[in-house]
Amino acid sequence: MAISDMLSKSAPPRASRGQHKGIALTVIAATQLMVVLDATIVNIALPHIQDALKFSTTNLSWVINAYTLTFGGLLLLGGRAGDILGRRRVFIAGVLLFGLASLLGGFAENGTMLLASRALQGIGGAICSPTAFALIATNFEEGPERNRAFGVFSAVAGSGAAIGLLAGGVLTEYLNWRWVFFVNVPIAILIAVAAPMYINESERQEGTFDLPGALTSTLGLVSLVYGFIHAASDGWSSTVTLVSFAAGVLLLAGFVVIERRTAQPITPLHLFRDRNRTGGLIMMLCLAAAMFGIFFYVTLFVQRVLGYSPLKAGVAFLPISVAIIIAAQLASVFQARLGPKPFMAGGAVLVTAGLAWLTQTNTDSSYVTGVLGPTVTFGFGMGLIFVPVMLIAVAGVADNETGAASGLLNSVQQIGGSLGLSILTTVFANAAVSEGKSQAADFMQNAPAEAKAHFQQTGQFPPGSTWANEVLAYGISQAFIVGVVFAAVALLVSIFVIKAKASDLPTGSGAGVAL
């Protein structure tokens, strides 16, 4: 059955709250931007957070992980909650919870309070993000109107990480690290006020909450990510590493069993029967893994090797945002004529090329050759992929399962990012140790006495030194070899798995996006 035929069976009624579709879309997109950029807005502020709250370097990583893991692990439950309780109602609740958690994070006086607030932010994001996506299907009609809305939404989702880095740089440099949290509070309040005025509520569906499924999936993902992170520091043969992997596999296997037996699962497994949807989810899993790696490691490169300030580092990522936005709009306009496959395959080729370029990173790389060129290539490729993947994710899905389908797509993106970053970190750590050993002899021969004293105390080369930069750059280049593998898998899926054609998409894709 054609995708357009399946979609038409569950097409929602036209919005009844006036003709302010632009405002409704702005509210929805602003929410997604707030949630997505929060995964990266704190990156540039991490050194300041570490000094203020006395984090160790290892524990500091959980400032990021506490958010992404709860966000990704509970997205499926958040999507289901919107279906059962009403999407607008759940959307507003999630936004307010996110704002409250941000306020608590800004006032954090110790590490425990900050990590708790970050986890709570992730829960709020998991509630409002999938419902924001599903509200597009509720408030915008099939065809040009919905496609334009998806174009805006995908551009925001794709560029949010880079915008977060820029915002984090501005707030950290001119105010202080606490404002990377405080800034969310007024935004959340405005969204919560505007949503009832301009966004339609969906019909509430009967059903129950699959708490065992949510619990096993979340704990399983946390165990896997912890296993990879621990392997980076203590090795693959460590008892803690092996136990974490075993627990993760068992919990996720239990999740599949629960979903097969539950009458109202958070992840209806029949959604995977559609090869296009499954292929799109695999592509998103692989590409998100590479995307999280870019924002994490390239940020380190521009600040430590190139010596950029927080603000300058944020500005350095603006071109990737522009590339994603332009490519997403091109895909939104032309995919009804050409079909989704050329954009998905072409985008995967560009992503692979950009990541391959990053494997050539070294201390002699300039901003243009080491950052601008590869990240813009990568970003343009990602922009081409976002829109078709998002449309395929909900194509043919019944209205009462739209939230579950959108939650699955968002969850796959966060899961891929968390797992991918942890895998890249393992490769980075091993490569950095190897390069450090090769640099040690030259360091002991040529380094000043003060630097040698630092090395004897910490076991690390002084930050910003030639030897430290060589280690960092080499580790980054080796980590992105894994990124190339992820992208290559996505490319193969786009060629051999995706079969959707132009005739399968809703007719009359509009040109451009108007807010």
MARKE-680529 format. One record per residue (C-alpha): x, y, z. Coordinates in pm, whole numbers, plus 32768, in hexadecimal, padded with zeros to 4 digits. Example, Ala and Ser with C-alpha at 12.3 -4.5 7.8 and 13.67 -1.06 7.14 Angstrom:
% MARKE-680529
<atom <84CE 7E3E 830C>>
<atom <8557 7F96 82CA>>
//
This chain:
% MARKE-680529
<atom <8000 8000 8000>>
<atom <8082 815B 7FAB>>
<atom <80F6 8236 80CA>>
<atom <8009 834A 8060>>
<atom <7EE3 8258 806E>>
<atom <7F40 81E4 81C9>>
<atom <7F75 8344 824A>>
<atom <7E28 83BB 81C1>>
<atom <7D6F 82BB 8292>>
<atom <7DE7 835F 83D1>>
<atom <7DFD 84C8 8361>>
<atom <7D90 85AE 847C>>
<atom <7C84 86B4 8452>>
<atom <7CE3 8818 83F4>>
<atom <7D4C 88F2 8515>>
<atom <7C29 89A2 85B8>>
<atom <7CE3 8AAF 867E>>
<atom <7CE9 8BBC 8573>>
<atom <7DD5 8BE0 8452>>
<atom <7F0F 8C27 851E>>
<atom <7FCC 8AFA 849A>>
<atom <8110 8BBD 8495>>
<atom <80F9 8C09 860A>>
<atom <809B 8AA0 8658>>
<atom <81C8 8A24 8597>>
<atom <82A7 8B23 8642>>
<atom <8239 8AA5 8799>>
<atom <8275 893A 8738>>
<atom <83C5 8982 8693>>
<atom <8438 8A5D 87B7>>
<atom <83F6 893D 88A4>>
<atom <84C0 884C 87D1>>
<atom <85DB 8949 87BA>>
<atom <85E0 8979 8932>>
<atom <85EF 8802 896F>>
<atom <86EC 87AD 8860>>
<atom <87E2 88C6 88A4>>
<atom <87E8 886F 8A16>>
<atom <88B2 873C 89BD>>
<atom <89D1 881E 894D>>
<atom <899D 8976 89E8>>
<atom <8A56 8908 8B23>>
<atom <8B82 8879 8A66>>
<atom <8C42 89C1 8A56>>
<atom <8BE8 8A0E 8BC1>>
<atom <8C6E 88C2 8C46>>
<atom <8DC3 8946 8CBB>>
<atom <8D12 8A59 8D81>>
<atom <8C1D 895E 8E15>>
<atom <8D3E 887C 8E77>>
<atom <8DF1 8994 8F2F>>
<atom <8CB8 8A14 8FDD>>
<atom <8C2B 88C6 9052>>
<atom <8D74 8805 907A>>
<atom <8D2A 86EF 8F81>>
<atom <8E38 85F7 8F2A>>
<atom <8E79 85CF 8DB7>>
<atom <8DD0 847A 8DB3>>
<atom <8C9B 84EC 8E6E>>
<atom <8C80 8623 8D96>>
<atom <8C17 854D 8C6C>>
<atom <8AD6 84F8 8D21>>
<atom <8A64 8661 8D03>>
<atom <8A26 8603 8B97>>
<atom <89CA 8495 8BCA>>
<atom <88C6 84D5 8CD9>>
<atom <8800 85A0 8BDB>>
<atom <8826 84D1 8A9F>>
<atom <87EB 8382 8B45>>
<atom <86A9 83DF 8BF7>>
<atom <8639 849E 8AC3>>
<atom <8679 8382 89D2>>
<atom <8609 826E 8ABC>>
<atom <84B6 8307 8B11>>
<atom <8457 839B 89BE>>
<atom <838C 8267 8969>>
<atom <82BC 828A 8AA5>>
<atom <8295 83FF 8A64>>
<atom <8209 83BE 8909>>
<atom <8114 82C0 8994>>
<atom <80A5 83AF 8AA6>>
<atom <8044 84AE 899D>>
<atom <7F6B 83B0 88E9>>
<atom <7EB4 834C 8A26>>
<atom <7E94 8494 8AE5>>
<atom <7E85 858C 89C5>>
<atom <7FB5 8612 890F>>
<atom <7F8D 8782 8960>>
<atom <7F4F 873C 8AD0>>
<atom <8084 865F 8AEB>>
<atom <814D 8752 8A17>>
<atom <810B 8871 8B0A>>
<atom <8159 8797 8C3A>>
<atom <82A5 8730 8BA4>>
<atom <8302 8896 8B50>>
<atom <82B9 890C 8CB3>>
<atom <837D 87EB 8D4B>>
<atom <84A2 883F 8C67>>
<atom <8495 89AA 8CD6>>
<atom <8487 894C 8E47>>
<atom <85B0 8861 8E22>>
<atom <8673 8973 8D70>>
<atom <862E 8A61 8E8F>>
<atom <86AB 8960 8F8C>>
<atom <87E3 8924 8EBB>>
<atom <8833 8A94 8EB1>>
<atom <8823 8AA7 902B>>
<atom <88E7 8963 9064>>
<atom <89E2 8981 9181>>
<atom <8A7F 882A 915C>>
<atom <8AB4 8717 905F>>
<atom <899B 863A 90DD>>
<atom <8898 874C 90B7>>
<atom <8910 879F 8F58>>
<atom <8909 8634 8EE2>>
<atom <87AD 8605 8F75>>
<atom <8732 873B 8EBF>>
<atom <87D0 86C3 8D7A>>
<atom <871E 8575 8D98>>
<atom <85D8 862E 8DDE>>
<atom <8614 8705 8CA9>>
<atom <8637 85C6 8BE1>>
<atom <84E9 8549 8C64>>
<atom <8441 8691 8C08>>
<atom <84DB 8684 8AAF>>
<atom <846C 851C 8A81>>
<atom <8307 8587 8ACA>>
<atom <82EF 86BB 89ED>>
<atom <83D0 8662 88C5>>
<atom <830B 853C 8831>>
<atom <81C1 85EB 886D>>
<atom <8247 871F 87B9>>
<atom <8293 8647 868A>>
<atom <813E 859D 869A>>
<atom <808B 86EC 86BA>>
<atom <80FA 873D 8557>>
<atom <8024 861C 84DC>>
<atom <7F08 8695 85B8>>
<atom <7F10 8803 854F>>
<atom <7F87 87FF 83E4>>
<atom <7ED7 8759 82C1>>
<atom <7F75 8650 81E8>>
<atom <8028 86D7 80B6>>
<atom <80DF 8822 8086>>
<atom <8078 88AF 81D9>>
<atom <80FA 8786 829F>>
<atom <8233 8764 81CB>>
<atom <828C 88D1 8204>>
<atom <8258 88A1 8379>>
<atom <8339 876F 8379>>
<atom <843C 883B 82BB>>
<atom <8447 8941 83CE>>
<atom <8443 883C 84E2>>
<atom <855D 8771 8445>>
<atom <8633 88A7 840C>>
<atom <8609 8906 857A>>
<atom <8653 87A4 85F0>>
<atom <8785 878C 8514>>
<atom <881C 88DE 8568>>
<atom <87C1 88E7 86D9>>
<atom <8908 884A 8749>>
<atom <89DE 8950 8699>>
<atom <88FE 8A6B 8712>>
<atom <8929 89E2 8871>>
<atom <8AA2 89FD 8854>>
<atom <8A86 8B67 87E2>>
<atom <8990 8BC0 88F6>>
<atom <8A69 8B12 89F7>>
<atom <8B94 8BDD 8985>>
<atom <8ADA 8D27 899D>>
<atom <8A40 8CE0 8AF0>>
<atom <8B80 8C55 8B87>>
<atom <8C60 8D6C 8B07>>
<atom <8B7F 8E95 8B5B>>
<atom <8AB7 8E17 8C87>>
<atom <8B11 8CCD 8D31>>
<atom <8AD3 8B59 8D10>>
<atom <898D 8B63 8DD7>>
<atom <88E3 8C21 8CBD>>
<atom <88F9 8AF7 8BD3>>
<atom <87E3 8A70 8CB6>>
<atom <872F 8BAF 8D17>>
<atom <86F4 8C0E 8BAA>>
<atom <85FC 8AF0 8B84>>
<atom <8512 8B6D 8C94>>
<atom <846E 8C99 8BE3>>
<atom <845F 8BD6 8A9C>>
<atom <83A7 8AB8 8B45>>
<atom <82AF 8BA9 8BE5>>
<atom <8263 8C54 8A97>>
<atom <822E 8B05 89EA>>
<atom <8147 8A88 8AFE>>
<atom <8076 8BC6 8AE1>>
<atom <8063 8BC6 8964>>
<atom <801E 8A53 892F>>
<atom <7EAF 8A52 89A1>>
<atom <7E6B 8B86 88CB>>
<atom <7EF4 8B0C 877D>>
<atom <7F1A 8990 8787>>
<atom <7DFD 8898 8765>>
<atom <7DD4 8780 885E>>
<atom <7DCE 861C 87D7>>
<atom <7CC4 851F 882D>>
<atom <7D1C 844E 895C>>
<atom <7D4F 82DD 8916>>
<atom <7CFE 81C2 8A02>>
<atom <7E26 8102 8A86>>
<atom <7F19 80C1 8BA1>>
<atom <807E 8129 8BEC>>
<atom <818C 8027 8BAB>>
<atom <8266 8076 8CD8>>
<atom <8325 7F27 8CD3>>
<atom <8381 7F69 8B69>>
<atom <83F3 80CB 8BB5>>
<atom <84BF 8058 8CE0>>
<atom <8572 7F39 8C31>>
<atom <85C1 8004 8AFB>>
<atom <864C 812A 8BC0>>
<atom <871E 8058 8CAE>>
<atom <8798 7F83 8B8E>>
<atom <8813 80B2 8ACF>>
<atom <88B7 8146 8C05>>
<atom <896F 7FFC 8C3D>>
<atom <89EE 7FEC 8AD7>>
<atom <8A67 8154 8AD4>>
<atom <8B0B 812B 8C28>>
<atom <8BB9 7FF3 8BA7>>
<atom <8C52 80AD 8A81>>
<atom <8CBB 81D6 8B57>>
<atom <8D56 80F0 8C5D>>
<atom <8E0C 802C 8B4C>>
<atom <8EB3 8170 8ADF>>
<atom <8F58 8196 8C33>>
<atom <8F7A 8032 8CBE>>
<atom <8F7D 7F58 8B87>>
<atom <8E95 7E5A 8AE6>>
<atom <8EF7 7D41 8BD5>>
<atom <8E94 7E04 8D0D>>
<atom <8D8F 7D52 8DE0>>
<atom <8CBC 7E8F 8DF7>>
<atom <8CC8 7EB8 8C7C>>
<atom <8C5D 7D50 8C3A>>
<atom <8B49 7D58 8D40>>
<atom <8AC4 7EA0 8CB0>>
<atom <8AB3 7E10 8B51>>
<atom <8A11 7CCE 8BCB>>
<atom <890F 7D8D 8C96>>
<atom <88C4 7E70 8B6F>>
<atom <888E 7D4D 8A81>>
<atom <87B1 7C92 8B78>>
<atom <86DF 7DC5 8BC8>>
<atom <86AA 7E1A 8A59>>
<atom <8654 7CAF 8A0E>>
<atom <8558 7CC2 8B2A>>
<atom <84D1 7E02 8A8F>>
<atom <848C 7D4D 8947>>
<atom <83DC 7C31 8A00>>
<atom <8308 7D28 8AC4>>
<atom <82A7 7DE4 8988>>
<atom <823E 7CA2 88DC>>
<atom <815A 7C41 89FD>>
<atom <80CF 7D93 8A66>>
<atom <7F7A 7DF8 89E1>>
<atom <7FDC 7F69 89D5>>
<atom <8155 7F71 8995>>
<atom <8214 80B9 8989>>
<atom <82BA 8031 884F>>
<atom <81C8 7F6C 8776>>
<atom <82B8 7E76 86D2>>
<atom <81E4 7E67 8597>>
<atom <826B 7FC1 8543>>
<atom <83AB 7F13 84DA>>
<atom <82FA 7E42 83D2>>
<atom <830B 7F62 82DB>>
<atom <8462 7F4A 8237>>
<atom <8470 80BD 81E6>>
<atom <8428 8120 834D>>
<atom <8520 8025 83D8>>
<atom <8626 8093 82DF>>
<atom <85F1 81FF 833C>>
<atom <8615 81AD 84AD>>
<atom <875A 80F3 846F>>
<atom <87DE 821D 83AB>>
<atom <877F 830C 84C1>>
<atom <8827 822B 85C5>>
<atom <896F 8226 8503>>
<atom <8973 8393 849C>>
<atom <891A 8415 85F7>>
<atom <8A41 834F 867C>>
<atom <8B27 8410 8594>>
<atom <8A79 855F 85CE>>
<atom <8AA2 8556 8749>>
<atom <8C10 8504 8714>>
<atom <8C44 8633 8636>>
<atom <8BB3 872C 872C>>
<atom <8C74 8697 884E>>
<atom <8DCC 8661 87B4>>
<atom <8DD9 8781 86C0>>
<atom <8D7C 8866 87E2>>
<atom <8EAB 87E2 889F>>
<atom <8F85 8815 876B>>
<atom <8F2A 8981 872C>>
<atom <8F55 89E2 8899>>
<atom <908B 891D 88F5>>
<atom <914F 8900 87B1>>
<atom <90DE 8A3B 86FA>>
<atom <90C3 8AFD 8841>>
<atom <8F69 8B91 8806>>
<atom <8EA7 8C40 891A>>
<atom <8D4F 8BB5 897A>>
<atom <8C9E 8CB9 88A3>>
<atom <8D84 8C8A 8778>>
<atom <8D5B 8B12 8795>>
<atom <8BE2 8B3A 8787>>
<atom <8BF5 8C1D 8657>>
<atom <8CD3 8B1C 85AB>>
<atom <8BAA 8A2E 85A2>>
<atom <8AB4 8B1C 84FD>>
<atom <8B03 8AA7 8398>>
<atom <8A94 8945 83E9>>
<atom <8944 89CD 8461>>
<atom <8917 8A8F 831E>>
<atom <8972 895D 824F>>
<atom <8873 8883 8305>>
<atom <875D 8985 82DF>>
<atom <8799 89BD 816A>>
<atom <87AE 884A 811E>>
<atom <8676 87FA 81EA>>
<atom <85AB 88FA 8129>>
<atom <862A 8874 7FDC>>
<atom <85C1 8717 8040>>
<atom <846D 8796 80B1>>
<atom <8432 8841 7F61>>
<atom <84B0 873E 7E6B>>
<atom <8477 85EA 7F08>>
<atom <830D 85D8 7E8E>>
<atom <8399 85EA 7D2C>>
<atom <84CE 8513 7D56>>
<atom <846C 8433 7E76>>
<atom <8520 8408 7FC3>>
<atom <862A 830E 7F52>>
<atom <870D 8402 7E91>>
<atom <8717 84EE 7FBB>>
<atom <875A 83D9 80B6>>
<atom <886B 8338 7FE3>>
<atom <8904 8482 7F73>>
<atom <8900 8503 80D7>>
<atom <89AA 83C7 8155>>
<atom <8ABE 83F1 8051>>
<atom <8B02 8555 80C8>>
<atom <8AFB 84EC 8236>>
<atom <8BF6 83D7 81EF>>
<atom <8CD7 84C9 8132>>
<atom <8CCC 85C9 824C>>
<atom <8D28 84C6 8353>>
<atom <8E3F 843A 8279>>
<atom <8EC6 859D 825F>>
<atom <8ECB 85B6 83DB>>
<atom <8FA9 8482 83F2>>
<atom <90BC 855E 835F>>
<atom <90B2 864B 848A>>
<atom <9206 86A7 8518>>
<atom <92AC 87C5 85D0>>
<atom <92FF 8870 8487>>
<atom <9190 887B 841C>>
<atom <90FE 89D7 8400>>
<atom <8F95 8A37 8444>>
<atom <8F43 8A2B 82D0>>
<atom <8FE2 88DA 828A>>
<atom <8FAC 8833 83D9>>
<atom <8E55 88B5 8441>>
<atom <8D96 8982 8340>>
<atom <8DBC 88A0 8212>>
<atom <8D6B 8750 82B2>>
<atom <8C55 87CB 8398>>
<atom <8B9D 8889 8284>>
<atom <8BB2 8756 81A5>>
<atom <8B2D 8681 82C1>>
<atom <8A1C 877D 831A>>
<atom <899A 879B 81B6>>
<atom <8981 8623 81A1>>
<atom <88C5 860C 82E9>>
<atom <87D4 871B 8279>>
<atom <877C 8654 8141>>
<atom <8730 8522 8214>>
<atom <8661 85B5 8331>>
<atom <851D 8606 8277>>
<atom <84ED 84BB 81BC>>
<atom <8545 83F3 82F3>>
<atom <8446 84B5 83C3>>
<atom <8332 8487 82C0>>
<atom <837B 8315 8296>>
<atom <8375 82E5 8410>>
<atom <8202 833E 842A>>
<atom <8191 82CE 82D1>>
<atom <8077 81D3 82E7>>
<atom <8061 81E9 8463>>
<atom <7F06 81F2 8500>>
<atom <7EB1 8339 85AF>>
<atom <7EAF 8293 8706>>
<atom <8017 821F 86D1>>
<atom <80AC 835C 863E>>
<atom <813D 83BB 878E>>
<atom <81DE 8266 87B5>>
<atom <8273 8278 8656>>
<atom <82FC 83D7 8686>>
<atom <837E 837A 87DD>>
<atom <8431 8252 8742>>
<atom <84DF 8331 8643>>
<atom <854C 842B 874B>>
<atom <85B9 8314 8833>>
<atom <868B 8272 8724>>
<atom <8738 83BF 86E8>>
<atom <8790 83EB 8858>>
<atom <87EE 827D 8885>>
<atom <88CA 8288 8752>>
<atom <896F 83C6 87CE>>
<atom <89B4 833E 892A>>
<atom <8A31 81EC 88B4>>
<atom <8AF7 8282 8796>>
<atom <8BA2 8384 8871>>
<atom <8BFD 827A 896F>>
<atom <8C8F 819B 885C>>
<atom <8D51 82BC 87C4>>
<atom <8DCE 8313 8920>>
<atom <8E54 81B2 894E>>
<atom <8F11 81C5 8804>>
<atom <8F8A 8325 8857>>
<atom <900D 82B8 89AB>>
<atom <90CD 818D 8922>>
<atom <9163 825D 8807>>
<atom <91BE 8377 88F6>>
<atom <9273 8285 89DF>>
<atom <9336 81F6 88BB>>
<atom <9396 834E 8837>>
<atom <93ED 83C2 8996>>
<atom <94EC 82AC 89B8>>
<atom <958C 830C 886C>>
<atom <959D 8479 88D8>>
<atom <962C 8430 8A31>>
<atom <979A 8411 89CB>>
<atom <979A 855C 8911>>
<atom <96E2 85FF 8A31>>
<atom <97DC 858C 8B37>>
<atom <98FA 8605 8A5D>>
<atom <9876 875A 89F4>>
<atom <976A 87C7 8AEA>>
<atom <97BC 88D3 8BED>>
<atom <97E5 886B 8D58>>
<atom <9696 8901 8DB9>>
<atom <95E1 882D 8CB4>>
<atom <9699 86F6 8D26>>
<atom <962C 8737 8E8B>>
<atom <94C1 8750 8E15>>
<atom <94E7 8606 8D5C>>
<atom <9576 8556 8E8E>>
<atom <9454 85D1 8F63>>
<atom <9333 858B 8E75>>
<atom <93B8 848F 8D7A>>
<atom <9341 8575 8C63>>
<atom <93EA 866E 8B7E>>
<atom <93A5 87DA 8BDC>>
<atom <9263 8855 8B36>>
<atom <92A7 8926 8A00>>
<atom <9409 88A3 89D7>>
<atom <9484 881E 888A>>
<atom <9487 86BB 8912>>
<atom <9325 86D1 89A0>>
<atom <92A2 875E 8859>>
<atom <9347 8646 8792>>
<atom <92A1 8543 886F>>
<atom <914E 85EB 8857>>
<atom <9158 8617 86DE>>
<atom <91CA 84B2 86A1>>
<atom <90BD 8424 8784>>
<atom <8FB3 84F1 86D0>>
<atom <9028 847E 8579>>
<atom <901A 8312 85E1>>
<atom <8EC6 8335 8687>>
<atom <8E2D 83B5 8544>>
<atom <8E98 8279 848D>>
<atom <8D80 81D6 8552>>
<atom <8C9E 82F5 84E6>>
<atom <8CEB 82A1 837B>>
<atom <8C7F 813A 83BD>>
<atom <8B34 81B3 8450>>
<atom <8AF8 8290 8320>>
<atom <8B51 8177 8230>>
<atom <8A4A 8099 82D1>>
<atom <8948 81AF 82A5>>
<atom <89AC 81D2 8138>>
<atom <8980 805E 80F8>>
<atom <882A 8067 819C>>
<atom <87BE 818F 80C5>>
<atom <8822 80D2 7F8A>>
<atom <87AF 7F70 7FD2>>
<atom <8699 7F8F 80D8>>
<atom <85DA 80D0 808B>>
<atom <84E0 8093 7F70>>
<atom <83F2 81BB 7F99>>
<atom <83AB 827C 7E58>>
<atom <8321 83D2 7E08>>
<atom <81C8 8339 7DD1>>
<atom <81CC 82B5 7F37>>
<atom <81E1 8412 7FCD>>
<atom <80BE 8503 8000>>
<atom <8081 85C6 7EC1>>
<atom <80BC 8739 7E95>>
<atom <81EB 8778 7F6F>>
<atom <81F9 88ED 7F98>>
<atom <831B 89CA 7F4B>>
<atom <83BF 8A6C 8070>>
<atom <8359 8AA1 81D5>>
<atom <8297 8BC8 825A>>
<atom <8276 8C12 83CB>>
//
